[in-house]
Amino acid sequence: MIDSRTLIPIGCLLVTGALALAQTPPPAPPPAQAPVAAPAYPAPPAPPAAAPTPQPAAAPRAPAALLDPDDLDRIRELAQDARDQAQATRDYLEAQKPLYQLTHPPTPPAIAPGPLYQLTHPTPAPGDWVRDGIIGGIPGGIGGGIGGGIGVGIGNGYALNVPMAFAQSSSIGMAGRPRMSDDRLYDAGLRALDNHRWDEALEDFNQVASRGGARADGGWYWKAYTLSKLGRRDEALAAVAELRKSYANSRWLDEAKALEIEVRQHSNQPVSPEGETDEDLKLMALNGIMQSDPDRAIPLVENILKGSASPRLKARALFVLAQSGTPRGLQIIEQIARGGGNPDLQVKAIEYLGQRRRQPNNNQNQLLLEIYNSTNDLNVKRAVLNTFRSARDYERLAQIAKTEKASDLRMEAFNPLGDVAGQPELWQIYQSETSPDMRIAILRVMLRNGNADKLVEVIRNEKDPKVRRTAIDVLATQQTGAADRLVSVYSAEQDTQLRQAIVDALSNQRNAKYLVDLAKAEKDPKLKLRIVDRLSSMHSKEATDYLLELLSK
């Protein structure tokens, strides 16, 4: 297992590299070379055509193998660590912003901020400091550590003077561990258990349990499990008792009972570190028996799943069961996916059912929709949504987006619908939505392959100016016909701010031709000055010719 201290810089390096690559223009093609004349030799006679060799029939494609759970966990751990670092950097800079504003009062302009000054010094958009900060963080990351470079870049966007020692001292730019949500702490505790970092796991689960949130009962169970591994058996039994007392209806009680029995049976025996290696032997033996005699192996797997084994051993046992492809194995996985086990195993079972979606005669997605509608567990619902997203099951995602009450889950459901050409499901959801914030969220999904005509309808008929502005930004990203439609909206629009937004959208497209046409027809001197300002930053023939035309008058 790669240490998280190695994974964290790698994750940030990947993120920063992707940002840098996204902003690097493609290399210019090499100049065409003149063809070299071939010597005038007579062409050799063509060889006789060979008889076609009969090709064997293509073998049927084997079902896709399930992804190894260790690989999946490694990917999740890498992504989560990168997200934690980014959040920690944002939290630090947000905390420093008031101090900076206190010690660095704004400098007034040399001239009074009249209309001309405001026109030539536009106020940056709210998100510009983030964009500029990330761009600035890319070169900063080379000298000061990738994560620290991003932090310094964002700080520069804030106009903060963050010293380079800050970037060099830590990949997240701050000492100490950032405060994490219950879900992140819980997942971090499970990773620590898998790597036998008992003290770290105990700290994580102790926090989850003490907060009393949605995962507190699981935190109490794994706290008791970790204490038993540390040989602190009395404290482990006390944690089990607290779980039973505070969460009488918890789905962890059956496993807590098995853990309690195991702890009492070993109460007079010393803790053996060598015993932890038994898990690998058990997994190898279990996998061998499953391949040679599945009927004998399945009851052994059931005992592991119902007992007090480690999260890694249970997950691997479930993986072996999913790989077997036996009817009884699939039945057990479906039972666990419906809630017939602890919540962690339920999420794993849903993932494995999702990986079986391409096998013939598969109706797993309908089963997963039933599970989604029958549970209130947010983690289970998200696991189902992730499965539908991976399967590109847009029909069921649209069903959930139309009926789900929780706004965050609705957004997770309709986000993948933006991949559908024309996005008909998204427009149905948009028309039934009344909240401006949710309408803006839906529009932001309609990038590149949306319905441009419907976006024009929104710009013309929507009452909320923020929604209209968002529709303009989205229309500018469409692959075909965006510029023509933006110009038609501009000609009929009376709102000055929206006309400015259209000018900016065309400028972002580097569309000098349309901007020149707008400038020639524009009567408002402020708007015309704005258009000319945008043209002055373009290096194109249309823009240069128009600027020379203005100078010649």
C-alpha positions as CSV (number, residue, x, y, z in Angstrom):
1,M,0.0,0.0,0.0
2,I,1.4,3.4,-1.0
3,D,1.7,5.8,1.8
4,S,-0.8,8.7,1.7
5,R,2.1,11.2,2.0
6,T,3.2,9.9,-1.4
7,L,-0.3,9.9,-2.9
8,I,-1.2,13.4,-1.8
9,P,1.5,15.2,-3.9
10,I,0.8,12.9,-6.8
11,G,-2.9,13.8,-6.7
12,C,-2.1,17.5,-6.6
13,L,0.4,17.1,-9.4
14,L,-2.2,15.4,-11.6
15,V,-4.7,18.2,-10.8
16,T,-2.2,20.9,-11.5
17,G,-0.9,19.2,-14.7
18,A,-4.4,18.9,-16.0
19,L,-5.0,22.6,-15.4
20,A,-1.8,23.5,-17.1
21,L,-2.5,21.2,-20.1
22,A,-6.0,22.7,-20.5
23,Q,-4.6,26.2,-20.8
24,T,-1.8,25.3,-23.2
25,P,-2.6,25.9,-26.9
26,P,-2.1,23.0,-29.3
27,P,1.2,23.1,-31.1
28,A,1.2,24.6,-34.6
29,P,1.5,22.0,-37.3
30,P,4.9,21.8,-39.0
31,P,5.3,23.6,-42.3
32,A,4.5,21.4,-45.3
33,Q,7.6,20.2,-47.1
34,A,7.8,20.1,-50.8
35,P,7.6,16.6,-52.1
36,V,10.9,15.1,-53.3
37,A,10.8,14.0,-56.8
38,A,11.3,10.2,-57.2
39,P,13.8,8.9,-59.7
40,A,12.2,7.9,-63.0
41,Y,12.6,4.2,-62.8
42,P,10.2,1.9,-64.5
43,A,7.6,0.5,-62.1
44,P,8.1,-3.2,-61.2
45,P,5.3,-5.5,-62.3
46,A,2.6,-6.0,-59.7
47,P,2.8,-9.3,-57.8
48,P,-0.1,-11.8,-58.4
49,A,-2.9,-11.3,-55.9
50,A,-2.8,-13.8,-53.0
51,A,-5.9,-15.8,-52.4
52,P,-7.8,-14.5,-49.3
53,T,-7.1,-16.5,-46.2
54,P,-10.3,-17.6,-44.4
55,Q,-10.6,-15.9,-41.0
56,P,-11.9,-17.8,-38.0
57,A,-15.2,-16.5,-36.6
58,A,-14.7,-14.0,-33.8
59,A,-15.0,-15.5,-30.3
60,P,-17.8,-14.1,-28.2
61,R,-16.6,-11.3,-25.9
62,A,-16.2,-12.4,-22.3
63,P,-18.0,-10.4,-19.6
64,A,-16.1,-7.6,-18.2
65,A,-14.3,-8.5,-15.0
66,L,-15.1,-6.7,-11.8
67,L,-12.6,-4.0,-10.7
68,D,-10.5,-5.1,-7.8
69,P,-11.7,-3.3,-4.6
70,D,-8.2,-2.4,-3.6
71,D,-7.7,-0.5,-6.8
72,L,-11.0,1.2,-6.4
73,D,-10.1,2.2,-2.8
74,R,-6.7,3.5,-3.9
75,I,-8.4,5.7,-6.5
76,R,-10.9,7.0,-4.0
77,E,-8.2,7.7,-1.4
78,L,-6.1,9.6,-3.9
79,A,-9.1,11.7,-5.0
80,Q,-10.3,12.4,-1.5
81,D,-6.8,13.4,-0.3
82,A,-6.6,16.0,-3.1
83,R,-10.0,17.3,-2.3
84,D,-9.1,17.6,1.4
85,Q,-6.0,19.6,0.6
86,A,-7.9,22.0,-1.7
87,Q,-10.5,22.6,1.0
88,A,-7.8,23.1,3.6
89,T,-6.1,25.7,1.4
90,R,-9.4,27.5,0.8
91,D,-10.2,27.5,4.5
92,Y,-6.8,29.0,5.4
93,L,-7.0,31.7,2.8
94,E,-10.6,32.6,3.8
95,A,-9.4,32.9,7.4
96,Q,-6.6,35.3,6.4
97,K,-8.7,37.5,4.2
98,P,-10.1,39.7,7.0
99,L,-6.7,40.3,8.4
100,Y,-5.3,41.3,5.1
101,Q,-8.2,43.7,4.4
102,L,-7.7,45.2,7.9
103,T,-3.9,45.9,7.3
104,H,-4.2,46.7,3.5
105,P,-7.0,49.3,3.0
106,P,-7.9,49.8,-0.6
107,T,-6.1,52.6,-2.5
108,P,-8.4,55.1,-4.0
109,P,-8.0,55.8,-7.8
110,A,-6.1,58.8,-8.9
111,I,-9.2,60.2,-10.6
112,A,-12.8,60.2,-9.5
113,P,-14.5,56.9,-10.5
114,G,-16.8,58.5,-13.0
115,P,-18.5,56.6,-15.9
116,L,-15.4,56.6,-18.1
117,Y,-13.3,55.2,-15.3
118,Q,-15.9,52.5,-14.5
119,L,-16.1,51.6,-18.2
120,T,-12.3,51.3,-18.6
121,H,-11.8,49.6,-15.2
122,P,-14.6,47.0,-15.1
123,T,-15.1,45.3,-11.8
124,P,-13.9,41.6,-12.0
125,A,-16.5,38.9,-11.9
126,P,-16.9,37.2,-8.4
127,G,-15.1,34.1,-9.5
128,D,-12.2,35.8,-11.3
129,W,-9.9,35.6,-8.3
130,V,-10.3,31.8,-8.1
131,R,-9.6,31.4,-11.8
132,D,-6.6,33.8,-11.8
133,G,-5.3,32.2,-8.6
134,I,-5.4,28.7,-10.0
135,I,-3.6,29.9,-13.2
136,G,-1.0,31.6,-11.0
137,G,-0.6,28.5,-8.9
138,I,0.7,26.4,-11.8
139,P,4.1,28.1,-12.0
140,G,4.1,28.6,-8.3
141,G,3.7,24.9,-7.9
142,I,6.9,24.2,-9.7
143,G,9.0,26.2,-7.2
144,G,7.1,25.7,-4.0
145,G,5.4,22.3,-4.1
146,I,2.4,21.5,-6.2
147,G,-0.3,21.9,-3.5
148,G,1.5,24.9,-2.0
149,G,1.8,26.5,-5.5
150,I,-2.0,26.3,-5.9
151,G,-2.4,27.9,-2.5
152,V,0.0,30.7,-3.4
153,G,-1.7,31.2,-6.7
154,I,-5.2,31.5,-5.1
155,G,-3.6,33.8,-2.5
156,N,-2.3,36.0,-5.2
157,G,-5.8,36.2,-6.6
158,Y,-6.9,37.4,-3.2
159,A,-4.0,39.8,-3.3
160,L,-2.6,38.1,-0.2
161,N,1.1,38.1,0.4
162,V,1.6,34.4,1.3
163,P,5.3,33.7,1.9
164,M,6.9,30.9,-0.1
165,A,8.0,29.3,3.1
166,F,4.3,28.6,3.6
167,A,4.1,26.8,0.3
168,Q,7.3,24.8,0.9
169,S,6.5,23.7,4.4
170,S,3.4,21.8,3.5
171,S,1.6,20.5,0.4
172,I,-1.6,22.0,1.7
173,G,-0.1,25.2,2.9
174,M,-0.9,24.8,6.6
175,A,0.1,22.8,9.6
176,G,-2.2,20.4,11.2
177,R,-5.1,18.3,9.9
178,P,-8.0,20.1,8.4
179,R,-11.4,19.6,9.9
180,M,-13.3,17.1,7.8
181,S,-16.9,16.1,7.4
182,D,-18.2,12.9,9.1
183,D,-18.1,11.0,5.8
184,R,-14.5,12.0,5.1
185,L,-13.5,11.1,8.7
186,Y,-15.3,7.8,8.4
187,D,-13.6,6.9,5.1
188,A,-10.2,8.0,6.5
189,G,-10.8,5.7,9.5
190,L,-11.6,2.7,7.2
191,R,-8.4,3.4,5.2
192,A,-6.4,3.5,8.4
193,L,-7.9,0.2,9.5
194,D,-7.0,-1.4,6.2
195,N,-3.4,-0.3,6.8
196,H,-3.3,-1.3,10.5
197,R,-2.8,2.3,11.6
198,W,-4.9,1.6,14.7
199,D,-4.2,4.9,16.6
200,E,-5.1,7.0,13.6
201,A,-8.3,4.9,13.0
202,L,-9.3,5.3,16.6
203,E,-8.9,9.1,16.5
204,D,-11.1,9.3,13.3
205,F,-13.9,7.0,14.6
206,N,-13.9,8.7,18.0
207,Q,-14.6,12.0,16.3
208,V,-17.4,10.5,14.1
209,A,-19.0,8.8,17.1
210,S,-18.8,11.9,19.4
211,R,-20.4,14.2,16.8
212,G,-23.6,12.1,16.8
213,G,-24.3,12.5,13.1
214,A,-25.7,10.1,10.5
215,R,-22.7,7.8,10.7
216,A,-22.2,7.9,14.5
217,D,-23.4,4.3,15.0
218,G,-20.9,3.0,12.5
219,G,-18.3,5.2,14.2
220,W,-19.1,3.5,17.6
221,Y,-18.8,0.0,16.0
222,W,-15.5,0.6,14.4
223,K,-14.2,2.4,17.5
224,A,-15.0,-0.8,19.5
225,Y,-13.3,-2.9,16.8
226,T,-10.2,-0.7,16.8
227,L,-10.0,-0.8,20.6
228,S,-10.1,-4.6,20.5
229,K,-7.2,-4.6,18.0
230,L,-5.2,-2.4,20.4
231,G,-5.8,-4.8,23.2
232,R,-8.0,-2.4,25.1
233,R,-10.8,-4.9,25.5
234,D,-12.7,-3.3,28.4
235,E,-13.0,0.0,26.4
236,A,-14.1,-2.0,23.4
237,L,-16.9,-3.6,25.4
238,A,-17.9,-0.2,26.8
239,A,-18.1,1.2,23.2
240,V,-20.3,-1.7,22.2
241,A,-22.5,-1.0,25.2
242,E,-22.8,2.7,24.2
243,L,-23.7,1.7,20.7
244,R,-26.5,-0.6,22.0
245,K,-27.7,2.1,24.4
246,S,-27.7,5.1,22.1
247,Y,-28.7,3.4,18.8
248,A,-31.1,0.7,19.7
249,N,-32.3,0.4,16.0
250,S,-28.9,0.5,14.4
251,R,-28.1,-2.0,11.6
252,W,-24.7,-2.4,13.3
253,L,-26.1,-4.2,16.3
254,D,-25.8,-7.7,14.9
255,E,-22.1,-7.2,14.1
256,A,-21.5,-5.5,17.4
257,K,-22.9,-8.6,19.1
258,A,-20.5,-10.8,17.2
259,L,-17.7,-8.5,18.1
260,E,-18.6,-8.6,21.8
261,I,-18.6,-12.4,21.8
262,E,-15.2,-12.4,20.1
263,V,-13.7,-9.9,22.5
264,R,-15.0,-11.8,25.6
265,Q,-13.6,-15.1,24.2
266,H,-10.1,-13.5,23.8
267,S,-10.2,-11.5,27.0
268,N,-7.4,-13.5,28.6
269,Q,-5.3,-13.8,25.5
270,P,-2.5,-11.4,24.5
271,V,-2.8,-9.4,21.2
272,S,-0.8,-11.1,18.5
273,P,0.4,-8.8,15.7
274,E,1.2,-11.8,13.6
275,G,-2.4,-12.7,13.5
276,E,-3.2,-9.8,11.2
277,T,-1.5,-11.7,8.3
278,D,-4.1,-14.4,8.6
279,E,-6.5,-12.2,6.5
280,D,-4.4,-12.6,3.4
281,L,-4.2,-16.4,3.9
282,K,-7.9,-16.5,4.4
283,L,-8.6,-14.6,1.2
284,M,-6.3,-16.8,-0.8
285,A,-7.9,-19.9,0.6
286,L,-11.4,-18.6,0.1
287,N,-10.7,-17.6,-3.5
288,G,-9.3,-21.1,-4.2
289,I,-12.3,-22.9,-2.7
290,M,-14.7,-20.6,-4.6
291,Q,-13.1,-21.6,-7.9
292,S,-13.0,-25.3,-7.1
293,D,-16.1,-25.9,-5.0
294,P,-18.5,-22.9,-4.8
295,D,-21.1,-24.7,-2.8
296,R,-18.7,-25.2,0.1
297,A,-17.2,-21.7,-0.2
298,I,-20.5,-19.7,-0.1
299,P,-21.4,-20.6,3.5
300,L,-17.8,-19.6,4.5
301,V,-18.3,-16.2,2.9
302,E,-21.6,-15.7,4.7
303,N,-20.0,-16.4,8.0
304,I,-17.3,-13.8,7.3
305,L,-19.9,-11.2,6.2
306,K,-21.9,-11.8,9.4
307,G,-19.0,-11.9,11.8
308,S,-16.6,-9.3,13.2
309,A,-14.0,-9.4,10.5
310,S,-12.1,-6.3,9.3
311,P,-13.7,-4.0,6.7
312,R,-11.1,-5.1,4.2
313,L,-11.7,-8.8,4.7
314,K,-15.5,-8.3,4.4
315,A,-15.2,-6.2,1.3
316,R,-12.9,-8.8,-0.3
317,A,-15.2,-11.7,0.6
318,L,-18.0,-9.8,-1.0
319,F,-15.8,-9.3,-4.1
320,V,-15.1,-13.0,-4.3
321,L,-18.8,-13.7,-4.0
322,A,-19.6,-11.3,-6.8
323,Q,-16.9,-12.8,-9.1
324,S,-18.3,-16.3,-8.6
325,G,-21.3,-15.5,-10.7
326,T,-23.3,-18.3,-9.0
327,P,-27.1,-17.8,-8.5
328,R,-26.7,-18.2,-4.7
329,G,-23.8,-15.7,-4.6
330,L,-25.9,-13.1,-6.6
331,Q,-28.8,-13.7,-4.3
332,I,-26.7,-12.9,-1.2
333,I,-25.3,-9.7,-2.9
334,E,-28.8,-8.6,-3.7
335,Q,-29.9,-9.2,-0.1
336,I,-27.1,-7.1,1.2
337,A,-27.8,-4.4,-1.4
338,R,-31.3,-4.2,-0.1
339,G,-30.1,-3.6,3.4
340,G,-29.4,-7.1,4.7
341,G,-26.1,-6.1,6.3
342,N,-24.3,-3.1,7.6
343,P,-24.4,0.1,5.6
344,D,-20.8,-0.1,4.4
345,L,-21.4,-3.5,2.9
346,Q,-24.6,-2.3,1.3
347,V,-22.7,0.4,-0.6
348,K,-20.2,-2.2,-1.7
349,A,-22.9,-4.6,-2.8
350,I,-24.5,-1.8,-4.9
351,E,-21.2,-1.1,-6.6
352,Y,-20.8,-4.8,-7.5
353,L,-24.3,-5.0,-8.8
354,G,-23.6,-2.0,-11.0
355,Q,-20.5,-3.7,-12.4
356,R,-22.6,-6.6,-13.6
357,R,-24.8,-4.3,-15.7
358,R,-23.3,-5.4,-19.1
359,Q,-23.9,-9.1,-18.5
360,P,-26.8,-10.7,-20.4
361,N,-30.3,-10.9,-19.0
362,N,-29.4,-8.3,-16.4
363,N,-32.2,-6.4,-14.6
364,Q,-30.0,-4.9,-11.9
365,N,-30.7,-1.3,-12.6
366,Q,-34.4,-1.8,-11.9
367,L,-33.5,-3.4,-8.6
368,L,-31.2,-0.5,-7.8
369,L,-34.0,2.0,-8.5
370,E,-36.2,0.1,-6.0
371,I,-33.4,0.3,-3.4
372,Y,-33.0,4.0,-4.0
373,N,-36.7,4.7,-3.5
374,S,-36.8,2.5,-0.3
375,T,-34.0,4.1,1.6
376,N,-33.2,7.3,3.4
377,D,-29.5,6.7,3.7
378,L,-27.7,9.4,1.7
379,N,-24.6,7.2,1.1
380,V,-26.8,4.4,-0.3
381,K,-28.6,6.8,-2.6
382,R,-25.4,8.3,-3.9
383,A,-24.0,4.8,-4.5
384,V,-27.1,4.1,-6.7
385,L,-26.7,7.4,-8.5
386,N,-23.0,6.6,-9.2
387,T,-24.0,3.3,-10.7
388,F,-26.6,4.8,-13.0
389,R,-24.1,7.5,-14.1
390,S,-21.5,4.8,-14.9
391,A,-24.1,2.8,-16.8
392,R,-25.4,5.9,-18.7
393,D,-28.9,5.0,-17.5
394,Y,-30.3,8.4,-18.3
395,E,-33.9,7.3,-18.1
396,R,-33.7,6.3,-14.4
397,L,-31.5,9.4,-13.6
398,A,-34.3,11.6,-15.1
399,Q,-36.9,9.8,-13.0
400,I,-34.9,10.5,-9.8
401,A,-34.2,14.1,-10.9
402,K,-38.0,14.7,-11.3
403,T,-39.1,13.1,-8.0
404,E,-36.2,13.6,-5.5
405,K,-36.9,16.3,-2.9
406,A,-33.3,16.8,-1.7
407,S,-31.7,19.5,-3.9
408,D,-28.1,18.1,-3.7
409,L,-29.3,14.6,-4.8
410,R,-31.4,16.1,-7.6
411,M,-28.3,17.9,-8.9
412,E,-26.3,14.7,-8.8
413,A,-29.0,13.0,-10.8
414,F,-29.4,15.6,-13.5
415,N,-25.7,16.4,-14.0
416,P,-25.1,13.4,-16.2
417,L,-28.1,14.3,-18.4
418,G,-26.0,17.1,-19.9
419,D,-24.1,14.4,-21.9
420,V,-27.3,13.6,-24.0
421,A,-27.4,15.5,-27.3
422,G,-30.2,18.1,-27.2
423,Q,-30.7,17.3,-23.5
424,P,-34.5,16.7,-23.8
425,E,-34.7,15.3,-20.2
426,L,-33.0,18.3,-18.8
427,W,-35.5,20.7,-20.5
428,Q,-38.4,18.8,-19.1
429,I,-36.9,19.2,-15.6
430,Y,-36.1,22.9,-16.2
431,Q,-39.7,23.7,-17.3
432,S,-41.1,22.1,-14.1
433,E,-38.6,23.9,-11.8
434,T,-39.6,27.2,-10.2
435,S,-36.5,28.0,-8.1
436,P,-34.1,30.4,-9.9
437,D,-31.1,28.8,-8.2
438,M,-32.1,25.3,-9.4
439,R,-32.8,26.6,-12.9
440,I,-29.3,28.1,-13.0
441,A,-27.9,24.8,-11.8
442,I,-29.7,23.0,-14.6
443,L,-28.6,25.5,-17.3
444,R,-24.9,25.1,-16.2
445,V,-25.2,21.4,-17.1
446,M,-26.2,22.3,-20.7
447,L,-22.7,22.9,-22.0
448,R,-21.6,22.2,-25.6
449,N,-24.4,19.9,-26.9
450,G,-27.5,21.6,-25.6
451,N,-30.6,22.9,-27.5
452,A,-29.5,26.4,-28.6
453,D,-33.0,27.5,-29.7
454,K,-34.4,26.7,-26.2
455,L,-31.5,28.7,-24.6
456,V,-32.5,31.6,-26.8
457,E,-36.1,31.2,-25.5
458,V,-34.8,31.4,-21.9
459,I,-32.8,34.6,-22.6
460,R,-35.9,36.2,-24.2
461,N,-38.6,35.1,-21.9
462,E,-37.0,34.5,-18.4
463,K,-37.8,37.1,-15.8
464,D,-34.8,36.6,-13.5
465,P,-31.7,38.5,-14.8
466,K,-29.3,35.9,-13.2
467,V,-31.0,33.1,-15.0
468,R,-30.8,35.0,-18.3
469,R,-27.2,35.8,-17.8
470,T,-26.4,32.1,-17.2
471,A,-28.3,31.2,-20.3
472,I,-26.1,33.6,-22.3
473,D,-22.9,32.0,-20.9
474,V,-24.2,28.5,-21.7
475,L,-25.3,29.5,-25.2
476,A,-21.8,30.8,-25.9
477,T,-20.4,27.2,-25.3
478,Q,-22.6,25.5,-27.9
479,Q,-20.8,23.8,-30.7
480,T,-22.9,25.2,-33.6
481,G,-24.8,28.4,-34.3
482,A,-23.9,30.1,-31.0
483,A,-22.6,33.3,-32.4
484,D,-25.5,33.9,-34.8
485,R,-28.0,33.4,-32.0
486,L,-26.1,35.7,-29.6
487,V,-26.1,38.5,-32.2
488,S,-29.8,38.1,-32.8
489,V,-30.5,38.3,-29.0
490,Y,-28.2,41.4,-28.8
491,S,-30.1,43.2,-31.5
492,A,-33.5,42.7,-29.7
493,E,-32.2,43.2,-26.1
494,Q,-32.7,46.4,-24.2
495,D,-31.0,45.5,-20.9
496,T,-27.5,47.0,-21.0
497,Q,-25.9,44.5,-18.6
498,L,-27.1,41.6,-20.7
499,R,-25.8,43.2,-23.9
500,Q,-22.5,43.6,-22.1
501,A,-22.6,39.9,-21.2
502,I,-23.2,39.0,-24.9
503,V,-20.2,41.2,-25.9
504,D,-18.1,39.4,-23.3
505,A,-19.3,36.0,-24.5
506,L,-18.3,36.8,-28.1
507,S,-15.0,38.1,-26.9
508,N,-14.3,34.9,-25.1
509,Q,-15.0,33.1,-28.4
510,R,-12.4,35.4,-30.0
511,N,-15.2,36.1,-32.6
512,A,-13.8,39.4,-34.0
513,K,-16.1,39.4,-37.1
514,Y,-19.3,39.6,-35.1
515,L,-17.9,42.1,-32.6
516,V,-16.9,44.4,-35.5
517,D,-20.5,44.1,-36.9
518,L,-21.9,45.0,-33.5
519,A,-19.5,47.9,-33.1
520,K,-20.4,49.4,-36.4
521,A,-24.1,49.3,-35.6
522,E,-23.9,50.2,-32.0
523,K,-25.3,53.7,-31.0
524,D,-24.5,53.6,-27.3
525,P,-21.0,55.1,-26.8
526,K,-20.3,53.1,-23.7
527,L,-21.2,49.8,-25.3
528,K,-19.2,50.7,-28.4
529,L,-16.2,51.6,-26.2
530,R,-16.6,48.2,-24.5
531,I,-16.6,46.4,-27.8
532,V,-13.6,48.3,-29.1
533,D,-11.8,47.5,-25.9
534,R,-12.4,43.8,-26.4
535,L,-11.3,44.0,-30.1
536,S,-8.1,45.7,-29.1
537,S,-6.9,42.5,-27.3
538,M,-7.6,40.3,-30.3
539,H,-4.8,39.5,-32.8
540,S,-7.0,39.0,-35.9
541,K,-7.3,40.6,-39.3
542,E,-10.9,41.7,-38.8
543,A,-10.1,43.4,-35.5
544,T,-7.0,45.1,-36.8
545,D,-8.7,46.4,-39.9
546,Y,-11.5,47.9,-37.9
547,L,-9.2,49.6,-35.4
548,L,-7.2,51.1,-38.3
549,E,-10.5,52.3,-39.8
550,L,-11.3,54.1,-36.5
551,L,-7.9,55.7,-36.5
552,S,-8.3,57.0,-40.1
553,K,-11.5,58.9,-39.3
